[in-house]
């Protein structure tokens, strides 16, 4: 995925928080967390010198995020911060949605560190010199454009008051 993570995060968060009072804050968390796994690209380019596919880093391991969310939930529970639960759920859903979308055309190791089995539903063949063109000219990019269009429609309807979603 190249362009659909934030729009998909917007759609998912919008569904999760449409009746919440703290909608803006939750939406901000959802949008940030929808791209959070790709923050490992900083390490990929600046430290690792592109030696390891960034989908093999910790930030692209679902069990890492699930464990982090459970720890945050426990801390919020101990501290009596019930309002934090919504933020934790939105954050986890957004991160896992990112990883699910990545699973369509890239390898995501859903059970790592317990298993090296990965999920990659579609193999994008290398046909062009610059690797980005391989994804842009593949049919899966149309799905990304559809997600972007759906998010734009939902956003437009929300801002113009034509829909409750």
HELIX and SHEET records of a PDB file:
HELIX    1   1 UNK A    4  UNK A   17  1                                  14    
HELIX    2   2 UNK A   23  UNK A   36  1                                  14    
HELIX    3   3 UNK A   37  UNK A   39  5                                   3    
HELIX    4   4 UNK A   40  UNK A   46  1                                   7    
HELIX    5   5 UNK A   54  UNK A   56  5                                   3    
HELIX    6   6 UNK A   58  UNK A   60  5                                   3    
HELIX    7   7 UNK A   62  UNK A   79  1                                  18    
HELIX    8   8 UNK A   84  UNK A  105  1                                  22    
HELIX    9   9 UNK A  131  UNK A  136  1                                   6    
HELIX   10  10 UNK A  140  UNK A  159  1                                  20    
END                                                                             
